[in-house]
Amino acid sequence: MAPMDWLENHELLLFFRRNKTEMSCLENPHTFLCQLRDHDLIPEVRYKKVQCMKSKDNIRKGLYDLLDWFETQRPQKVREFWSCVFKDFILNQYPALQLLRNSLMDGSFHFDISEKVGKEESDKGKRKALSDSEEEEEEEEEQQETSVTKKGKLRSRSAHGDDDKEEEPAGPSSQLSPRKKAKKLCFSTPLKKAAENSIWTWPFYRNQLPVTCGEREGTLNRARLAKGERCIVVGKQWFTPTEFEIFAGKKSFKNWKSSIQCMGTPLRKLIQLEGYLPAIKYKGGPRKAKKSLFTSGDAITVLSGDEDEQEDRDLDAEDGVSSTSKESSLAVSDEERVEQAEQQPQASHDCGKRVFRVTCGASEGTLHKKRFASGTCGKSIRTQTSWMTPVEFLKSALDREDASWKRDINFEGKPLWFLMKADTLRIHSLQCDCSLCKPDDAEQRNQKNDDDCGICRREEGDVVMCDECPCSFHPACHLPHVEDDLLRDNGVWFCTFCVFRTNKNCFGSKGLEREAALSYQISQRMLQCQYLLLRLWSADEEQIFAANPRLYLNDYSGVIEAPMWLGHIAGQLQQKRYQTVGEFETDVQLVFSNCALYNRENAELLVTANRLKEFFDRKFKSVFNIN
């Protein structure tokens, strides 16, 4: 997660000012400067001026002047500046920038130190000035000598350790009473000092905390924790604290408040320190089995009490807390506890979801939260063939058209009203005039197709919508590319998926040998190859194999002799560079063999690559009717 998401612009500008000198000393700053110029952060004239410099000293001075100019002339673009220089391919080339980014992520850069120090020095100066004027008007030389003597005694006593408390000479404004030593900024965990300057009050930690459990590292979102949602993110995957504990291989602990730590401090301590973390209870996750419903080895069990309640009881016992609350909590039977949990909708991790897999009878689809308005407004359920309102989905599945959609449409075995009771889905009022409830003609047409591109999964940019299926595509993502003339035409347009489905029975008989399929002239089988590549690209949901890996992996060319990626294959198909189907198939297989060679120690990525390879092989056999 990007550190800029939790920092204000003035904090990022302060971070920029503190690190200008370090950035000006970058070795070979050509790529760094090109990145700033390409994003219009620096003018072309200043870029060329630095690029023309030869000596290292001149380059450093010129780069510093350029950064100084940016700070004074374009401070409003400081967030965009850090977003550009924190790209992976930039960080790989400049370790100094990697260290700067880390200092934001781990909180080692202090945004408030200079302000507090400056304030203390200013206050000290004011006190000193006021004290001096009072001494000149009210005190005589003999009193001043006495004060000096007392100061000397205080310093001598403190130096010899006669007093357990750390003391300093009394300030000018308080000559008779000694003043305690000024507190230093707290660089330790709140276990040692829960002081005003604790690291947990730094701006970066307002919304997130770095956490670890065993060898696993993640980021805890405070707001999600307070709501009882999945609050710990690792990569792009969210976990509840219990799930993160299991993910880290610490399932046997059954006490996430102690096993999950933040910079060496268990979360239990942060929860006990008022104001640092909310004391919430998670209702889901593994629980202690009390009674088996079946006698087999795979018996389903009735669970009593949630895990957090058990943890709290254990912690109370450790700390010598009275067990009265424990006894009262055990008064409810196991069966009653489970029944209550089933009947009462809870704010679970479903609140953070945006897409829900739903069923109605034998029909399946996905409900998209941002499109939902009511049973009849907002085509929010997508099936393989179309977008529907909940009532339309009910009619297509059960041939009924009534208000029972809340009960008959299910999500994970629960009726849809469960999500409404949990306030995950909200029905718009009858007076609502939003684009979902009262769409115009164009908005009504747009609801029939996806909001994002079916290939790259991004919503940015214009998309062309298929008139047969609910898919949408960026013109350059689709194969063949959708030309501007076709976009201006108001005629009917079918995507490659629909064209292939319509004509798949015209591609020859079954029982073809693989060698025969590979020897086909691609000009006769262009539609099949375009369909296969689009299906593979769409299946790569994280777009791992879409772009040139050399753009973000500096050592890739040293390991892989012939880089290959899906975008390059698409370009070859679009420009009709392949002669046979075999040439196309070889390049696709090269993508996966390169991945296996370069990522031999990355088991997770290898699993993804193998899954996509098997998907392509299966589709290839089906499309070309291979035995």
Secondary structure, 3 states (H helix, E strand, C coil): CCHHHHCCHHHHHHHHHHCHHHHHCCCCCHHHHHHHHHCCCCCHHHHHHHHCCCCHHHHHHHHHHHHHHHHHHCHHHHHHHHHHHCCHHHHHHCHHHHHHHHHHHCCCCCCCHHHHHHHHHHHHHHHHHHHHHHHHHHCCHHHHHHHHHHHHHHHHHHHCCCCCCCEECCCCCCCCCCEECCCCCCCCCCCCCCCCCCHHHCHHHCCEEEEEECCEEEEEEHHHHHHCCCCEEECCEEECHHHHHHHCCCHHHCCHHHHCEECCEEHHHHHHCCCCCCCCCCCCCCCCEEEECCCCCCCCEEECCCHHHHHHHHHHHHCCCCCHHHHHHCCCCHHHHHHHHHHCCCCCHHHHCCEEEEEECCEEEEEEHHHCCCCCCCCCEECCCCEECHHHHHHHHHCCCCCCHHHHCEECCEECHHHHHCCCCCCCCCCCCCCCCCCCHHHHHHCCCCCCCCCCCCCCCCCEECCCCCCEECCCCCCCCCCHHHHHCCCCCCCHHHHHHHHHHHCCCCCECHHHHHCCEHHHCHHHHHHHHHHHHHHCCCCCCCCCHHHCCCCHHHHCCCCCCHHHHHHHHHCCCCCEHHHHHHHHHHHHHHHHHHCCCCHHHHHHHHHHHHHHHHHHHHHCCEC
